[in-house]
Amino acid sequence: MSGASTFEGRRIVLIVSGGIAAYKAIEVCRRLVDAGAHVSPVMTTGATRFVGEATFSALASEPVQRSLWDEASPIPHTRLGQGADLVIVAPATARIIGSYAAGISDGLATATLLATRAPVLVCPAMHTEMWEHPAVQDNLATLRRRGVSLVEPGEGRLAGGDVGAGRLADPEVIVAAAERLLTHQDLAGTRVLVTAGGTSEPIDPVRVITNRSTGRQGYALAAEAAARGAEVVLVTTVSDPVPPGVSTVGCATTAAELRDTVVAHADTCDVVIMAAAVADFRPSAPSVPKMKKRDGLPIIELEATTDVLSELVQRRALGQVIVGFAAETNDVVANAREKLLAKGADVIVANDVSRSDTGFGVPTNAATILVAGSDDVNVPLCSKRDLARSILDVVVSLRAGSGSA
Protein backbone atom coordinates (compact mmCIF):
# COMPACT_ATOMS: atom_id res chain seq x y z
CA MET A 1 0.00 0.00 0.00
CA SER A 2 1.06 3.58 -0.61
CA GLY A 3 2.75 5.30 2.29
CA ALA A 4 4.85 8.29 1.32
CA SER A 5 3.62 11.59 -0.03
CA THR A 6 3.31 11.85 -3.81
CA PHE A 7 6.03 14.51 -3.69
CA GLU A 8 8.47 12.56 -1.51
CA GLY A 9 11.87 12.54 -3.20
CA ARG A 10 10.55 14.13 -6.41
CA ARG A 11 12.72 16.76 -8.07
CA ILE A 12 10.72 19.82 -9.07
CA VAL A 13 12.05 22.86 -10.91
CA LEU A 14 10.04 25.92 -9.90
CA ILE A 15 10.40 28.73 -12.45
CA VAL A 16 9.31 32.13 -11.18
CA SER A 17 8.90 34.82 -13.81
CA GLY A 18 8.43 38.56 -13.47
CA GLY A 19 4.91 39.34 -12.35
CA ILE A 20 3.38 40.80 -9.22
CA ALA A 21 1.98 37.33 -8.45
CA ALA A 22 5.54 36.09 -7.83
CA TYR A 23 4.84 36.43 -4.11
CA LYS A 24 2.40 33.51 -4.35
CA ALA A 25 5.18 31.29 -5.66
CA ILE A 26 6.81 31.55 -2.23
CA GLU A 27 3.89 29.62 -0.74
CA VAL A 28 3.96 27.13 -3.62
CA CYS A 29 7.63 26.51 -2.88
CA ARG A 30 7.01 26.06 0.84
CA ARG A 31 4.16 23.61 0.31
CA LEU A 32 6.17 21.49 -2.11
CA VAL A 33 9.17 21.30 0.22
CA ASP A 34 6.93 20.49 3.20
CA ALA A 35 5.45 17.64 1.17
CA GLY A 36 8.90 16.14 0.63
CA ALA A 37 9.85 17.47 -2.81
CA HIS A 38 13.33 18.64 -3.76
CA VAL A 39 12.65 22.08 -5.19
CA SER A 40 15.16 23.81 -7.47
CA PRO A 41 14.13 27.46 -7.87
CA VAL A 42 14.84 29.37 -11.06
CA MET A 43 14.08 33.10 -11.17
CA THR A 44 14.04 35.41 -14.14
CA THR A 45 15.56 38.87 -13.79
CA GLY A 46 12.08 40.32 -13.81
CA ALA A 47 11.01 38.08 -10.92
CA THR A 48 13.72 39.52 -8.69
CA ARG A 49 12.08 42.94 -9.01
CA PHE A 50 9.07 41.58 -7.13
CA VAL A 51 10.55 39.10 -4.65
CA GLY A 52 14.07 38.59 -3.36
CA GLU A 53 16.02 35.52 -4.37
CA ALA A 54 17.14 35.09 -0.75
CA THR A 55 13.55 34.14 0.13
CA PHE A 56 13.47 31.25 -2.34
CA SER A 57 17.03 30.19 -1.50
CA ALA A 58 15.99 29.92 2.15
CA LEU A 59 12.77 28.00 1.51
CA ALA A 60 13.76 25.77 -1.40
CA SER A 61 16.04 22.74 -1.43
CA GLU A 62 18.93 24.54 -3.09
CA PRO A 63 19.90 28.15 -3.89
CA VAL A 64 18.15 30.15 -6.58
CA GLN A 65 19.59 29.90 -10.08
CA ARG A 66 19.20 32.84 -12.49
CA SER A 67 21.72 32.65 -15.26
CA LEU A 68 23.09 30.35 -17.96
CA TRP A 69 26.56 31.70 -17.30
CA ASP A 70 27.08 32.25 -13.59
CA GLU A 71 26.17 28.81 -12.21
CA ALA A 72 28.53 26.10 -10.97
CA SER A 73 27.37 23.78 -13.74
CA PRO A 74 28.56 24.66 -17.26
CA ILE A 75 25.18 23.60 -18.65
CA PRO A 76 22.67 24.39 -15.86
CA HIS A 77 19.60 24.18 -18.10
CA THR A 78 20.27 20.59 -19.15
CA ARG A 79 21.14 19.59 -15.58
CA LEU A 80 17.87 21.04 -14.34
CA GLY A 81 15.78 19.83 -17.27
CA GLN A 82 17.11 16.27 -17.36
CA GLY A 83 16.92 15.81 -13.60
CA ALA A 84 13.39 17.12 -13.13
CA ASP A 85 10.32 15.00 -12.45
CA LEU A 86 8.19 18.10 -12.99
CA VAL A 87 8.69 21.72 -14.04
CA ILE A 88 6.29 24.36 -12.71
CA VAL A 89 6.14 27.91 -14.08
CA ALA A 90 4.37 30.13 -11.51
CA PRO A 91 3.64 32.81 -12.29
CA ALA A 92 3.91 32.43 -16.05
CA THR A 93 3.88 35.84 -17.74
CA ALA A 94 2.83 36.50 -21.32
CA ARG A 95 6.52 36.88 -22.19
CA ILE A 96 7.69 33.49 -20.92
CA ILE A 97 4.62 31.78 -22.38
CA GLY A 98 5.38 33.34 -25.78
CA SER A 99 9.07 32.40 -25.69
CA TYR A 100 8.27 28.83 -24.63
CA ALA A 101 5.64 28.40 -27.36
CA ALA A 102 8.01 29.80 -29.99
CA GLY A 103 10.96 27.70 -28.85
CA ILE A 104 13.07 30.71 -28.00
CA SER A 105 15.82 30.13 -25.46
CA ASP A 106 16.49 33.60 -24.09
CA GLY A 107 17.58 32.72 -20.57
CA LEU A 108 17.93 29.95 -18.01
CA ALA A 109 14.15 29.64 -17.49
CA THR A 110 13.22 29.12 -21.13
CA ALA A 111 16.35 27.04 -21.82
CA THR A 112 15.32 24.71 -18.97
CA LEU A 113 11.79 24.43 -20.36
CA LEU A 114 13.18 23.45 -23.77
CA ALA A 115 15.72 21.05 -22.27
CA THR A 116 13.28 18.95 -20.25
CA ARG A 117 11.15 15.95 -21.11
CA ALA A 118 9.42 16.07 -17.74
CA PRO A 119 5.79 17.16 -17.42
CA VAL A 120 5.43 20.95 -17.42
CA LEU A 121 2.76 22.85 -15.49
CA VAL A 122 2.20 26.45 -16.61
CA CYS A 123 0.32 28.81 -14.28
CA PRO A 124 -0.44 32.08 -16.10
CA ALA A 125 -0.85 35.42 -14.35
CA MET A 126 -1.36 38.74 -16.10
CA HIS A 127 -3.84 41.57 -16.58
CA THR A 128 -7.17 40.68 -18.16
CA GLU A 129 -6.43 42.44 -21.44
CA MET A 130 -3.19 40.49 -21.81
CA TRP A 131 -4.80 37.19 -20.79
CA GLU A 132 -7.55 37.62 -23.38
CA HIS A 133 -5.24 38.77 -26.19
CA PRO A 134 -5.41 36.38 -29.19
CA ALA A 135 -1.61 36.03 -29.29
CA VAL A 136 -1.49 34.81 -25.69
CA GLN A 137 -4.39 32.43 -26.25
CA ASP A 138 -2.77 31.08 -29.43
CA ASN A 139 0.49 30.48 -27.56
CA LEU A 140 -1.37 28.64 -24.79
CA ALA A 141 -3.22 26.52 -27.37
CA THR A 142 0.14 25.61 -28.89
CA LEU A 143 1.50 24.54 -25.51
CA ARG A 144 -1.62 22.48 -24.79
CA ARG A 145 -1.25 20.65 -28.10
CA ARG A 146 2.30 19.77 -27.09
CA GLY A 147 1.11 18.22 -23.85
CA VAL A 148 1.84 21.10 -21.47
CA SER A 149 -0.60 21.27 -18.55
CA LEU A 150 -2.24 24.54 -17.57
CA VAL A 151 -3.69 25.88 -14.33
CA GLU A 152 -6.24 28.43 -15.46
CA PRO A 153 -6.01 31.79 -13.73
CA GLY A 154 -8.89 32.95 -11.61
CA GLU A 155 -10.84 36.15 -11.43
CA GLY A 156 -10.27 38.75 -8.76
CA ARG A 157 -8.23 41.74 -7.74
CA LEU A 158 -5.24 42.44 -9.96
CA ALA A 159 -2.33 44.88 -9.73
CA GLY A 160 -3.26 48.56 -9.75
CA GLY A 161 -6.67 47.93 -8.26
CA ASP A 162 -8.15 46.34 -11.39
CA VAL A 163 -10.51 43.38 -11.14
CA GLY A 164 -10.90 40.63 -13.73
CA ALA A 165 -9.56 37.39 -15.15
CA GLY A 166 -5.83 36.71 -15.01
CA ARG A 167 -5.21 36.34 -11.29
CA LEU A 168 -2.72 33.56 -10.50
CA ALA A 169 -4.41 30.47 -9.10
CA ASP A 170 -4.08 29.98 -5.35
CA PRO A 171 -1.04 28.00 -4.17
CA GLU A 172 -3.12 25.03 -2.98
CA VAL A 173 -4.68 24.74 -6.44
CA ILE A 174 -1.26 24.80 -8.12
CA VAL A 175 0.14 22.18 -5.75
CA ALA A 176 -2.92 19.96 -6.27
CA ALA A 177 -2.45 20.19 -10.03
CA ALA A 178 1.22 19.28 -9.61
CA GLU A 179 0.24 16.32 -7.48
CA ARG A 180 -2.10 15.04 -10.21
CA LEU A 181 0.70 15.20 -12.76
CA LEU A 182 2.93 13.10 -10.52
CA THR A 183 0.23 10.61 -9.49
CA HIS A 184 -0.75 7.50 -11.41
CA GLN A 185 -4.20 8.30 -12.82
CA ASP A 186 -5.73 4.95 -11.93
CA LEU A 187 -9.11 6.57 -11.22
CA ALA A 188 -9.28 8.58 -14.44
CA GLY A 189 -12.74 8.32 -15.96
CA THR A 190 -14.20 7.27 -12.61
CA ARG A 191 -16.88 9.26 -10.79
CA VAL A 192 -16.52 9.01 -7.01
CA LEU A 193 -18.96 10.22 -4.37
CA VAL A 194 -17.55 10.80 -0.88
CA THR A 195 -19.45 11.80 2.26
CA ALA A 196 -17.74 13.62 5.13
CA GLY A 197 -18.49 15.02 8.56
CA GLY A 198 -21.04 14.21 11.23
CA THR A 199 -24.78 14.79 11.04
CA SER A 200 -26.75 16.88 13.55
CA GLU A 201 -30.26 15.89 14.61
CA PRO A 202 -32.38 18.70 16.12
CA ILE A 203 -33.78 18.48 19.64
CA ASP A 204 -35.19 22.00 19.33
CA PRO A 205 -34.21 25.05 17.24
CA VAL A 206 -31.05 25.47 19.34
CA ARG A 207 -29.89 22.05 20.49
CA VAL A 208 -28.83 19.01 18.49
CA ILE A 209 -27.67 15.43 18.89
CA THR A 210 -24.43 15.05 16.97
CA ASN A 211 -21.04 13.33 17.06
CA ARG A 212 -17.38 14.32 17.04
CA SER A 213 -16.60 13.76 13.38
CA THR A 214 -14.70 16.67 11.78
CA GLY A 215 -14.77 15.36 8.20
CA ARG A 216 -10.98 15.09 7.94
CA GLN A 217 -10.96 11.51 6.68
CA GLY A 218 -13.66 12.19 4.11
CA TYR A 219 -11.83 15.27 2.86
CA ALA A 220 -8.60 13.26 2.62
CA LEU A 221 -10.40 10.64 0.54
CA ALA A 222 -11.87 13.30 -1.75
CA ALA A 223 -8.47 14.94 -2.25
CA GLU A 224 -6.72 11.63 -2.95
CA ALA A 225 -9.38 10.50 -5.41
CA ALA A 226 -9.10 13.81 -7.28
CA ALA A 227 -5.30 13.50 -7.39
CA ARG A 228 -5.71 10.07 -8.97
CA GLY A 229 -7.86 11.46 -11.76
CA ALA A 230 -11.38 10.84 -10.50
CA GLU A 231 -14.29 13.21 -10.89
CA VAL A 232 -15.14 13.69 -7.23
CA VAL A 233 -18.45 14.73 -5.71
CA LEU A 234 -18.32 15.57 -2.00
CA VAL A 235 -21.38 15.54 0.24
CA THR A 236 -20.28 17.22 3.44
CA THR A 237 -21.82 18.45 6.67
CA VAL A 238 -18.88 20.73 7.53
CA SER A 239 -17.97 24.13 6.13
CA ASP A 240 -14.25 23.56 5.57
CA PRO A 241 -12.85 24.64 2.17
CA VAL A 242 -13.27 21.92 -0.42
CA PRO A 243 -10.06 20.31 -1.78
CA PRO A 244 -8.99 21.54 -5.24
CA GLY A 245 -10.57 19.52 -8.04
CA VAL A 246 -13.51 18.44 -5.89
CA SER A 247 -17.09 19.63 -6.32
CA THR A 248 -19.85 19.69 -3.72
CA VAL A 249 -23.55 19.02 -4.15
CA GLY A 250 -26.42 20.08 -1.94
CA CYS A 251 -26.22 20.96 1.72
CA ALA A 252 -26.49 18.20 4.29
CA THR A 253 -26.95 18.68 8.01
CA THR A 254 -29.21 15.88 9.20
CA ALA A 255 -29.09 12.19 8.33
CA ALA A 256 -32.23 12.61 6.23
CA GLU A 257 -30.69 15.48 4.24
CA LEU A 258 -27.49 13.54 3.70
CA ARG A 259 -29.47 10.50 2.58
CA ASP A 260 -31.52 12.52 0.07
CA THR A 261 -28.40 14.17 -1.39
CA VAL A 262 -26.45 10.94 -1.65
CA VAL A 263 -29.32 8.99 -3.22
CA ALA A 264 -29.88 11.77 -5.75
CA HIS A 265 -26.30 11.45 -7.04
CA ALA A 266 -25.19 7.89 -6.27
CA ASP A 267 -26.68 6.35 -9.42
CA THR A 268 -24.25 8.30 -11.61
CA CYS A 269 -21.18 7.33 -9.56
CA ASP A 270 -18.87 4.35 -10.00
CA VAL A 271 -17.70 4.46 -6.37
CA VAL A 272 -19.52 5.61 -3.23
CA ILE A 273 -17.48 6.10 -0.04
CA MET A 274 -19.59 6.72 3.06
CA ALA A 275 -16.99 8.30 5.32
CA ALA A 276 -19.51 10.56 7.08
CA ALA A 277 -20.56 9.70 10.62
CA VAL A 278 -24.31 9.43 10.07
CA ALA A 279 -26.49 9.47 13.19
CA ASP A 280 -28.22 6.19 13.98
CA PHE A 281 -30.88 7.92 16.10
CA ARG A 282 -32.73 11.23 16.14
CA PRO A 283 -35.38 12.82 18.37
CA SER A 284 -38.77 11.58 17.19
CA ALA A 285 -40.54 14.86 17.95
CA PRO A 286 -38.21 17.90 17.99
CA SER A 287 -39.61 20.82 19.92
CA VAL A 288 -40.69 23.75 17.74
CA PRO A 289 -39.95 26.42 20.35
CA LYS A 290 -36.71 26.36 22.29
CA MET A 291 -36.97 24.19 25.40
CA LYS A 292 -36.75 26.17 28.64
CA LYS A 293 -34.89 25.07 31.74
CA ARG A 294 -37.79 26.35 33.86
CA ASP A 295 -40.08 23.75 32.30
CA GLY A 296 -38.10 20.95 33.90
CA LEU A 297 -36.05 18.07 32.56
CA PRO A 298 -37.34 17.10 29.10
CA ILE A 299 -37.95 13.53 28.02
CA ILE A 300 -36.47 13.00 24.58
CA GLU A 301 -37.68 9.95 22.68
CA LEU A 302 -35.45 8.69 19.90
CA GLU A 303 -36.20 6.92 16.66
CA ALA A 304 -33.93 5.24 14.13
CA THR A 305 -32.69 7.17 11.13
CA THR A 306 -32.62 5.70 7.64
CA ASP A 307 -29.81 3.19 7.10
CA VAL A 308 -28.20 5.01 4.18
CA LEU A 309 -25.46 2.44 3.55
CA SER A 310 -27.92 -0.46 3.33
CA GLU A 311 -30.19 1.52 1.00
CA LEU A 312 -27.27 2.31 -1.29
CA VAL A 313 -26.33 -1.35 -1.47
CA GLN A 314 -29.91 -2.33 -2.32
CA ARG A 315 -30.20 0.18 -5.16
CA ARG A 316 -26.63 0.17 -6.48
CA ALA A 317 -25.83 0.00 -10.17
CA LEU A 318 -23.97 -2.91 -11.73
CA GLY A 319 -20.24 -2.72 -10.96
CA GLN A 320 -20.58 0.08 -8.41
CA VAL A 321 -18.17 -0.21 -5.46
CA ILE A 322 -19.55 0.83 -2.07
CA VAL A 323 -17.31 1.57 0.91
CA GLY A 324 -18.59 2.02 4.46
CA PHE A 325 -16.91 2.92 7.74
CA ALA A 326 -17.16 1.41 11.21
CA ALA A 327 -16.06 3.71 14.02
CA GLU A 328 -15.81 1.35 17.00
CA THR A 329 -14.62 1.48 20.60
CA ASN A 330 -14.35 -2.26 21.36
CA ASP A 331 -14.11 -5.53 19.42
CA VAL A 332 -13.33 -3.32 16.45
CA VAL A 333 -12.70 -5.92 13.75
CA ALA A 334 -15.44 -8.27 14.93
CA ASN A 335 -18.05 -5.51 14.96
CA ALA A 336 -16.87 -4.27 11.57
CA ARG A 337 -17.06 -7.76 10.09
CA GLU A 338 -20.62 -8.08 11.35
CA LYS A 339 -21.42 -4.74 9.69
CA LEU A 340 -19.81 -5.85 6.42
CA LEU A 341 -22.05 -8.93 6.30
CA ALA A 342 -25.19 -7.14 7.46
CA LYS A 343 -24.92 -4.17 5.11
CA GLY A 344 -23.67 -5.98 2.03
CA ALA A 345 -21.05 -3.34 1.23
CA ASP A 346 -17.88 -4.22 -0.68
CA VAL A 347 -15.57 -2.68 1.90
CA ILE A 348 -15.80 -1.63 5.54
CA VAL A 349 -13.03 0.51 7.01
CA ALA A 350 -12.80 -0.16 10.75
CA ASN A 351 -11.03 2.14 13.16
CA ASP A 352 -10.84 2.46 16.93
CA VAL A 353 -12.17 5.89 17.87
CA SER A 354 -11.45 5.35 21.56
CA ARG A 355 -7.75 5.95 20.86
CA SER A 356 -6.48 9.51 21.09
CA ASP A 357 -4.42 9.15 17.89
CA THR A 358 -7.05 7.51 15.66
CA GLY A 359 -10.29 9.06 16.83
CA PHE A 360 -12.15 12.14 15.74
CA GLY A 361 -10.45 15.50 15.28
CA VAL A 362 -6.85 14.26 14.92
CA PRO A 363 -4.70 14.21 11.76
CA THR A 364 -3.73 10.54 12.08
CA ASN A 365 -5.60 7.28 11.78
CA ALA A 366 -5.13 3.52 11.73
CA ALA A 367 -7.56 1.01 10.35
CA THR A 368 -8.37 -2.48 9.24
CA ILE A 369 -9.88 -2.53 5.75
CA LEU A 370 -12.29 -5.44 5.49
CA VAL A 371 -13.00 -6.56 1.92
CA ALA A 372 -15.86 -8.89 1.04
CA GLY A 373 -14.45 -12.19 -0.17
CA SER A 374 -10.83 -11.19 0.38
CA ASP A 375 -8.19 -10.80 3.07
CA ASP A 376 -8.22 -7.89 5.48
CA VAL A 377 -5.77 -5.04 4.94
CA ASN A 378 -4.19 -3.68 8.12
CA VAL A 379 -3.04 -0.07 7.92
CA PRO A 380 -0.84 1.04 10.85
CA LEU A 381 -0.87 4.54 12.31
CA CYS A 382 -0.44 7.07 9.51
CA SER A 383 -1.83 10.34 8.22
CA LYS A 384 -5.44 10.35 7.11
CA ARG A 385 -4.25 11.04 3.57
CA ASP A 386 -2.10 7.89 3.70
CA LEU A 387 -5.11 5.89 4.90
CA ALA A 388 -7.10 7.37 2.02
CA ARG A 389 -4.43 6.07 -0.38
CA SER A 390 -4.72 2.58 1.06
CA ILE A 391 -8.52 2.62 0.85
CA LEU A 392 -8.45 3.76 -2.76
CA ASP A 393 -5.82 1.15 -3.61
CA VAL A 394 -8.39 -1.42 -2.52
CA VAL A 395 -11.12 0.29 -4.55
CA VAL A 396 -8.94 0.29 -7.68
CA SER A 397 -8.17 -3.39 -7.15
CA LEU A 398 -11.86 -4.24 -6.82
CA ARG A 399 -12.76 -2.32 -9.96
CA ALA A 400 -9.97 -3.99 -11.90
CA GLY A 401 -11.12 -7.39 -10.68
CA SER A 402 -14.69 -6.71 -11.79
CA GLY A 403 -13.60 -5.44 -15.19
CA SER A 404 -14.91 -1.94 -14.45
CA ALA A 405 -11.56 -0.16 -14.57
N, C-alpha and C positions, 0 to 999 in steps of 0.2 A: 504494500500500500504506500501511497505517496506520503512523504513526511516533511521534506524541506519546502521552503518557499519557492515559488516559480522563479524568482530572481536570484536565488542562492547560487553564488559562483558565476553568474552570467556577467559577461563583459559588455557594457553599454557605453557607447560614445554619445555624449550629450552635447549637441552643437547649439550654442546660444548666439543668435544674430541680433542686429542692432535695432531693437524696438523697445518702446516703453514697457512692454509686457515682459521684458527680460527679468524683472524682479520675481515673476511667478516661477521662472525656471529654477530659482534657488530652492523653492519648496519641492519641485519635481526631483531635483538632485537629492535632497535630504530623504525623501520618501524611498527613492530607489536604493540608496545606501543602507537605510534602516531595514529594508527588505532583504539585504544580503548581496546586492549587485556590486560589481566593481565598476565604478563610474569614472570614465575619462572625459573631463570637460574640455571642450574646444570653444573659444570665444572669438568672434570677429572683432575687428577694431571698433566697429560701430557699437557692439555690445558693451564694450568697456566704458562707453560714454554714459551708460545707464546704470550699470552695476560694476563693482570692483572685482577684479580677478582674484583678489585675496579671499573674497567670500567663497567662491567656488573651490579654490585650492584648499580651503579649510574644511569644507563640507564633503568634497568628492574623495575618491580613492587615490588620486594622484594630482599633481599640480596642473593648473590650467595650461593648455597649449594654444598658441595664437598664430604661429608663423611656420612657413615651410622651411625657413632658413636658420632660425635661432634655436632649434630644438636639439637635444642630445642625439637623436636618431637622424641619420642623413636623409632618410625618406620617411618622415613621420606620418604622412598620409597613408602610405601602404601599410605601415605597422598598425595604425589605428583601424584602417578599413579591413585588413585581413584578419585581425584579432577580434573583431566585434561580433557579438551575437545579435546585436540590435543597434541601430543608429537612430537617435531621436533628434529632430530639429525643433526646438521650442525656445523662443518664438521663431517662426519662419516668416521672414519679411518678403515682400514682393520681389526684392532684389535677389535674395538667395534662391527663391523658388524659380525665378526666371533663369538664373545661371545654371541651376541644376537641370532644368528642363532642356536647356540649350546645349548642355554638355560642356559648359565653360568652366575651366579650372582657374579661378582667379584668386585663390587663397587656400589656406589649409582646410577650411570648412568644406568648400566645394570640391577640392581635390580628394578629401576623405570620402565624400558622398560618391564620387565617381570611381573610387578605388575599392569600394566594398561590394560584396555579394550577399551581405547580411540583409535582413528585412530593414526597411527604412520607414519611420513614422514621422510625417511632416505635420506640424501644428501651426497653421497660419495665424498671424495677428497683424492687423493693419486697419486703417480707417475704412469706413464703409465704401466710399467712392473707389478706393484702390481695390478692395475685396471684390467689388462688383464689376471692375473693369474687364472687358472681354479678353485682353491680353493675359491678365492674371488667371482668369478662368480657363483659357486655352492651355496655359502652362500646367495648371493643376490637372486638367483632363489628360494631358500628355503623361504626366507622372503616374496617374491612376492606371493608364493603359500599360505602363511598364511594371506595374505591380507594387508601386509605392502606396502605403496606407496613409490615410488622412484623418486627422481629428478636426472636424468642422469647428470653426469658431462660433462663439455664441453671440448673443445680442446683449448690449448693456452700455455702461458708461465707458467712453473712450477718452484718449488724451485730449486736452483742451476743453473738456466739458461737453463734447459731443456725445450723442447716444445713437447706437445703431449696431448693425452686424459688423463683425470683424474682431470682436473681443476674444483674446486667447482663452481657450477652454481652461477650466479649473484644473489645478494639479492632480486631484484625485481622478479626474476623467482621463487625463493624459496617461497616468500610471496604469489605470485599468486597461486602456487600449494597448499599452506596451505589454501588459501581462497576457492579454489575448494573443498577441503575436508570438509570444514565447511559450504558449501553452498548446499542447496537442488538442486539436479541435474535435474531440471524440463525441461531443454532443451537438455538433453542427447539424442544423436541420431538425433539431429536436425542440419541442415546446414543453417547457417545464413549469408547473405551478407549485409554488412554495407558500406555506402559511407560516406566520411568525407571531410571537407575542402571546399574551394571556388574555382570555376573555373576561369581561366584567358583567355580572348579573345584578340588576338593580333590586335593592331592598325598598328604597324609596327614592325620590328625586336627588338625594344627596349621597346615600350610602350604597355600597355595592359589595357583592361577594366576588372575590377575584383570587388570583394566585401570584406567585413571585416571578413569573416568566418575564424576561426583558426583551425577548426576541433575538438575542445575539446569535443563537445557533441557526435560526431560520434565515437571518440576514447573511450569515457566513455561507450557507447553502446556496442562497440566491446569487451571491457574488461569485462563488466558485463555478456554478453552472453557467453563468454569463461568460466567465473567463474561458470556459471550455467550448464556447460557441453556441450555447443554447439560447433560444428566445425564452426569456424568463418573465413569468407573471407572478407578482408577489401580493398575497393577501395578508395584510398586517393589521394588528390592533394597536401598534405603537406609532409614534410620530417621528421616529428617527429618520434622518435623510436616507433615501433609497440608494443602494449601491449603483454606480455607473453601469449602464447597459441593462438595467432592470426596470420594468414598468409595473405600476400598481393598478389595481382595479377595485372599484367600490370602496366602501368604508365599513370596516367590521369592528364592532365593540362587543356585542353579545355573541353567545354560541349560535343563536338563531341567525344573526346577521352574517356571521362567518360561514355558516352552512349554506345560506342562500347564495352568497357570493361565490363560494367554491363550486357549488353544483352548477351555477350558471356558466362557469368557464371550464370545468374539468373535462367535458366531452371533447374539447378541441386540443387537449394536452396529451402528450405521450407519456409523461411522468407526473405524478402528483406526490408531493412530499409534505405530509402533515406534521410539521415541526411545531405548530402552535400548541399551547397548553389550553385545550378547550375544556370549559367547565363541565363536569358530569352532572351537577345539580344547580338549580336556580330556585329562587323564591316563587312559589306557585301563585301568590297574589301580592305583587308589589304595592306598597301604599302609594296612593296618588299624592296626598300632601306629605310633607316631611314629618316623620315620626317625632314626637316630643317626649323628652325625658320625664316631664311631669305626668304623662299618661301611664307611666309604669313600664315594666319590662315587657317588650313585645314578644309574642310567640310567632316565630317564622317557620312556616311549613315549606318544605322543599319538594320539588319534583324533578324527575330526570330530564336532562336535555336530550336532543336528538343525537344519536350515535353517528357522527358525520363519517368516520372512517368506515364503518360497516356499510353505510349507505353508498359510499363511493365504490366499494368493492362490488356491491350488488349491481350497480349500474355502469360499471366500467366498460370501456370499449375494448375490442380485441387487441391484445398486445400491450395494453397500457400497464405500466409498472406503478404500483402504489406502495409508498413507504409511510409507516407510522412510527410513533415514538412511545416509549414507556418510561416515564419518570417514576422511579420506584425508591423506596426507602428500606426495604428488606426483601430477601429472597428475589433479588433483582432479575436474574436470568430465568428462574422458574416462573415468576409472574409474567415476564415478557413472553416466554414461550407459550404460556396459556393464552395470552392476548393474541399472539400470532395465529394460533389455531382457531380461536374464537372469531376473530375479525376476518380472517381470510386474506390478509394483506400479503404482499410478496416479501416485505422486509419490515422488521420491527427493530428500532434502535433503542437499546435499553441502557439507561444510565442511572447511577445512584445519586439522587439529589440530596441525600442526607450528608454527603461529604461537602466540606467547605470549598474544595477545589474543583468540584464537578457539578455543583448545584446551580441554582439560578443566580444571575447577576455577576458571574465571574467569567474571565476571558478564556479559561481552560475547561476541558471536558475529558472524559474517558468513557468508553462505551463497549458494549458487546452488540455486534450487528448480527441479528438472527435472520437467516435467509431460508424461506420455505424450500424444503427439499435439498438443502445444501448445508455445508459446515458453517458453524458460527465464525465470525471474524472478530477477534479481540483487538481493540484499539486502546493502547495505554494512554496515560495522561499526556495531553497535547493541547495545542490551541484549537479553538472551535473551527477555525478555517481548515486545519489539518484533518479534524474529524469529518468536516464536510467533504474533503477530498476522498477520504476512505469510503464514505457513504456513496458518493457518486461513482467511484470505481466499481462498487458492487452493482449499482444501477446500470452502468455501461455494460458490465459483464452479463447481466440478465437480459438486456436488450439484444446483445450480440447472440446469446444463446437461443433467443426466441426468433431470430432472424429479422428483428425490427430495426436494427442499427443501419 
